[in-house]
Amino acid sequence: MSLPQEIKQAVFSGTDGHLAAIISMKNNADEVQDDLTLIDSQTGELRKRVPFHQRLNALAVSPERRLVAIGGADMIVRVFD
């Protein structure tokens, strides 16, 4: 699987959890957009892609691989289940 954007940060969770959480950014001077992409790192299957019209600055995955947290330029932490 290839991403159409530049990868900014990636987190791979656990030895048995096949989750890759990736923040990528669009290289367009007219638009600020980062994406959160969740991929099954064993199969390459896309689980979810969520676009944000702002810069994302932080990414974390919980130890049990159930939650993904991101922090953005708006100073809000968002948690995905």
Sequence and secondary structure as in RCSB ss.txt:
>XXXX:A:sequence
MSLPQEIKQAVFSGTDGHLAAIISMKNNADEVQDDLTLIDSQTGELRKRVPFHQRLNALAVSPERRLVAIGGADM
IVRVFD
>XXXX:A:secstr
   SSEEEEEEEE SS  EEEEEEE   TT   EEEEEEETTT  EEEEEEESS EEEEEE TTS  EEEEETTS
 EEEE 
